[in-house]
Amino acid sequence: MTDAEGALFVDEGDRWMPTDYARGPWDPDALHGGPVAALVARAAEQCEPADHMHVTRLTLELLRPVPLKPLEVTSTLARPGRKVQVVDVRVSADGTDLAWGRALRIRRLPQDSDARAADSLLEAASARRRATPPPGPEQGSVTKAVVQGYSGFHNTGAELRFVRGKFGARGPSTVWVRLAVPVIEGEEPSPLQRVAAAADFGNGVSSVLDYQSWTFINPDLTVFLNTPPSGEWICLDASTRLGTPGIGLSECALWDVDGPIGRSVQSLLVEAR
């Protein structure tokens, strides 16, 4: 369970009202990408849900800054299927699209369909999960977020514990992330929501440029998840690389306390302040 009272979003009937916990570091009047990604993940999960389907890829396109105003979220099963499905999600306010999401769902292999095949795949997955994870969150240190002065997702909505690197330091880092409040008031966040919210920290915790002189905003986020995580903590083993002037890429290996669960990628728009 989470520690603080409140949530990232409050239900207003057919719309979702962001709270201060959802604000981002680039602009106090705009949301952090993590809460938006978690809201999209929730919509993708709840669109014609099926227990045998697993969201293996979630992509978020941030079309413009998402303001602190009531948000409309709609989802459509764009590609029905027994084995593979695609869900499209739209986040808007006052008739203007703010973010698009797309989730790829793949069926889980039924345990009774082919016992030998299922056993072989489970053993292979178990061996991968036995890979040694990074030091746990209990061994991590809390470092002060670069942006202070107001409450946001980066300093009050989520808890970060670094086992390598820290906020404000340049270069790769390894950090455990946990939601400090639920995504939706009164709801326990799903594993997918926890991963989506955490993964958007990749560029912020592995910056290679001075935050005071540069912006490196991600207009997208893609999460690949081959194993549903267990527990509240998600680990990002994060790194950022710069390429053609003005363009960057952040990548994270994703872990839970039991082993690797997937990867995330962000494109970066790099500009001098």
C-alpha positions, 0 to 999 in steps of 0.5 A: 500500500502507499504511504501518503493520503491522496492520489494522482487523479480524482474521479469526477464522473466522466473525467479525471482531475489531476492533483498536485502529486501528478505535476512534473519538473519541467512546468508546475502547470503541466503533468509529469509523464509518469502519471499520464502513462499510468492513466493510459495503462489503466485504460488499456487494461480495462478495455474489454479485459480478458484474464488470459491477455498480458500487456507486453508493450505500452507506448505513450505519445505525449502530443503537448503538455498535459495541464492540471485540468479535468482529463477525458480518457477513452479506449478502443479495442482497435485490433481484436483477436484470440492471441494478439490484441491492440488497444488505443487510448486517447487522453484529451481536455476540452476537445484537444488531444493531449496524449495517445497510447497504444497497448499490445496484448498477447495471450498467455499460454494456457497451462493445460494446452501442452504440458511439456511446452508450458513446463519448458517455457516456465523453466526458461522464464524461471531461470531468467528471473533467477538473475541477480537483481540490483541491490534492493530498495532497502539499501538505496539512498534518498536524494533530493529532487533537482526541482523543488519549490512545489509538490509534484510527482518527482518529489512527493508523488513517488519515492525514489531510492538510488543504489547507483547515482543520484538526482542531479548527478550526470550519467547512468543510475540505478534507482528503485521507484515506488508510488507514494500515492495511488494512481486513482483515489481508492484503487490499488495500482496494478503492476502495469500502472506501477511500471508505467509510472516509474519508467518515465523517470528514466531520462531524469535519473540518468541525465548527461546534461545540466538541468539548469542549462538544458531541457531533455523532455521525452515526447514518448515512452515505450515500455516492453514488459515480458513479466508482470512485476511483483511488489510495489518497487520497480527498479530502473537501470537507466542510461542516456545517450545523445546523438544528432544535436538536439536528439537523445535516447534514454533506456532502462532495464526494468526489474522487480525484487525477483528479477528482470521484467522488461525494458523501457525507451524514451526519445528526447527533445534536447534544447538549451534553456 
